[in-house]
Amino acid sequence: MSPTQTLRRFTVIWANNDGVPFNTSGFFATLRRLDGSFVQAAGFDRFGTARFSRVRTPTNQPYILRTFRDDGVLFRVRSVPAGVSSFVVIG
């Protein structure tokens, strides 16, 4: 039996160390392939969620995720493995 997929597009949640999502209004994230090629940028909502509408799930390759403030300041860089439908950035 294969798992049931509930998220159709790749989704990122940005949460604090206690697992509570940040208010991420004014933040965005970029997704790139390991070769550096750009895939998509997605804005975060105020509930800590960004949805990448062009990336189907489960993902078929690893990605590099970068999170930014709206003025371009880089906050986090994370490696996202292949085979996931969502990813949580902690901290």
TORDRENDREN-347171 format. One record per residue (C-alpha): z, y, x. Coordinates in steps of 0.05 Angstrom, whole numbers, padded with zeros to 5 digits, always signed. Layout:
% residues N
ZYX/...
//
This chain:
% residues 91
+00000+00000+00000/-00019+00068+00028/+00025+00130+00020/+00010+00178-00036/-00015+00245-00011/+00016+00304-00048/-00008+00363-00006/-00083+00371-00004/-00084+00428+00048/-00043+00436+00111/+00021+00474+00097/+00071+00505+00145/+00143+00522+00129/+00182+00569+00175/+00257+00557+00168/+00322+00573+00204/+00365+00521+00239/+00399+00504+00173/+00332+00488+00140/+00330+00550+00097/+00261+00584+00097/+00258+00654+00126/+00232+00713+00087/+00165+00715+00123/+00132+00774+00087/+00086+00807+00137/+00079+00746+00182/+00018+00703+00193/-00002+00641+00233/-00064+00617+00269/-00088+00546+00278/-00130+00526+00337/-00158+00460+00362/-00133+00435+00430/-00198+00461+00462/-00178+00531+00439/-00229+00538+00384/-00205+00578+00324/-00195+00541+00258/-00162+00590+00210/-00109+00644+00201/-00062+00643+00142/-00011+00693+00118/+00060+00672+00102/+00089+00687+00034/+00160+00714+00027/+00186+00643+00019/+00168+00619+00089/+00104+00583+00070/+00033+00589+00097/-00024+00546+00070/-00087+00533+00110/-00140+00525+00056/-00194+00499+00104/-00152+00442+00133/-00149+00378+00092/-00092+00330+00098/-00071+00287+00129/-00098+00324+00190/-00147+00285+00233/-00132+00319+00299/-00075+00356+00334/-00071+00432+00331/-00037+00490+00365/+00001+00534+00315/+00020+00606+00332/+00062+00650+00288/+00058+00726+00290/+00088+00788+00259/+00036+00832+00224/+00034+00879+00285/+00009+00821+00328/+00075+00804+00363/+00075+00729+00378/+00138+00693+00355/+00128+00618+00363/+00077+00568+00391/+00081+00496+00367/+00040+00433+00377/+00022+00400+00311/+00006+00326+00315/-00051+00292+00279/-00038+00255+00215/+00008+00304+00179/+00003+00344+00114/+00057+00394+00131/+00095+00422+00190/+00162+00458+00196/+00174+00512+00248/+00249+00514+00261/+00280+00578+00287/
//
